[in-house]
Each structure stands twice: as C-alpha cells, then as structure tokens.
Amino acid sequence: MTPEKPALLFFDADGTLIDEEKHAVPQDTAEAVREARNNGHLVFLNTGRPFGHTARDVLAIGFDGHLCACGMYIRIGDEIIEDVRLDPEYCRQLRDTATEQGLQIVCESQDAWFYDAAHLNLPWITQEMETVSKTGARIFGSLDMPEFRFEKFLVMNTPSTGWPSFRESIAEDFTIIDRGLFYECVPKGYSKATAIRKVLAYLHMEDAETYAFGDSSNDVEMLDMVKHPVIMDSAPDDLKKGKYYVTGSAGEHGIVFAFRHFGII
C-alpha cells in the first residue's frame, strides 16, 4: 500500500548494505530495499565512494537516486544535480606536498583510483584495489599519471612526522574524518548530510520522514540530520550510544529488522 507521505531512506554502502565479511549484499537486504520502494518510499544510496567505485550488486538493488563521494556527486533518477571536480593543478600540489612529507595516500576520482605501487605491501591497499577493480573503475598504481586528479583522498594512518603539519595545511579546505586505518579527506562543504539536504530541497520534501542507515564515523553527520537514524550493530561502540536506533549487522538481517521496527515493510 502506498503511504500518503512517502519516507526518504538513505543508505551507506560498506558495512550497511554490504556484508563486509562476505563482501556482498545479502539477498534479504536487497529484497527489503526493493519492497520499501515498491511500498512507495524513496530509496537513496548515500556513500563515500565515488559513483564509479560503487559495487555492482549495490547498484543492482535499484535506487531513486545516488549520492556519492560524500555529497560531491548527486544523481536523482537520470538527472545529475551535483558533480564537483577539483582543479587538476590543485590536486597535483596536494599530492606533491603529501609525498614530500612521506605520507601514504590514495586518491579517488569519479572513475579512477590512484595509489602508490610502492605501498602494495599494505594489506588494506591490496584488498581495496581488488574491491575497486570489480566495479570497472580505472586503477593507476602511480600518483604521477597524466590522468591524475581526484575529488577526495585518503591518508594512511601510519606513523609519520609529516602528518601534523600536512593536516594543518589542509584543515581550512578539507574535513578530515578519522576512519581508523586511514583519514578520509573531503572538501569542506560536502558530506553525506549536505547531499541529503540538496535532495530534500530538489524534491521540495524538506518536511518528509527521513531515515538514514550507517555504520561508521563518516555517517555521523547523515545520521544526525535525519528524523530516524539507524546504526548497524557492527559499528564502533561509541557510535551506538544513546540517540541512534541500533539494528543488527549487515550480515545479521539488520536492514530487514530495522524496516520492520519502523513499519517500512
């Protein structure tokens, strides 16, 4: 039955829709999201990954819109309403400064992924490279490629005397999110929360019932701005305290349980 006022549902991908142990979307999760959409609700992917890096089984679920790269790319239906591209020369300057400081960085653009091949000994790099390669995004094992440019970048959380000064030098232009293994650096003014605001304004649905589903520190702004924030049980303990509804993990029917709790399906 179609509700009088459809809710807007916003989903993180990794660890929320994707079971990170099996590296796949559980079948019951995909079916639940489709059922919610069939019930008249609007469903949106809201991920830190650029659109071109999004796993195929996530895209196969079917969404009313895609909010990617922490709000730097927004597509509703077939219409792109946001597509931010950083100046290539600015990207090269940041790269040079980071490498001069001895930092290990990974850079993400909408259709490419750049890393330093000298850091292939890091398990995180090899695992992420395998994940991204499955999406069809171009992978470059060099930060010196002519095609180099990015929308956001990651700094590996490894001991480095250069990190404090580099962090200070970019703090005015980038929001720096501590993700544990790495720091996620996103241009100021963009986040999963700003993406939701732009969608609500575009659809003239600022008063809609809104839900967000996430599991990590880069989901906090998104969770804090919706009416019904849901955190997965696999999230760090400090994120599960207090104001969020805690559901099961991605591999433990978390989305299905949350949908039933709120009457979405």
Secondary structure, 3 states (H helix, E strand, C coil): CCCCCCCEEEECCECCCEECCCCECCHHHHHHHHHHHHCCCEEEEECCCCHHHCCHHHHCCCCCEEEECCCCEEEECCEEEEECCCCHHHHHHHHHHHHHCCCCEEEECCCEEECCHHHCCCHHHHHHHHHHHCCCCEEECCCCCCCCCCCEEEEECCCCCCHHHHHHHHCCCEEEEECCCEEEEEECCCCHHHHHHHHHHHHCCCCCCEEEEECCHHHHHHHHHCCEEEEECCCCHHHCCCCCEEECCHHHCHHHHHHHHHCCC
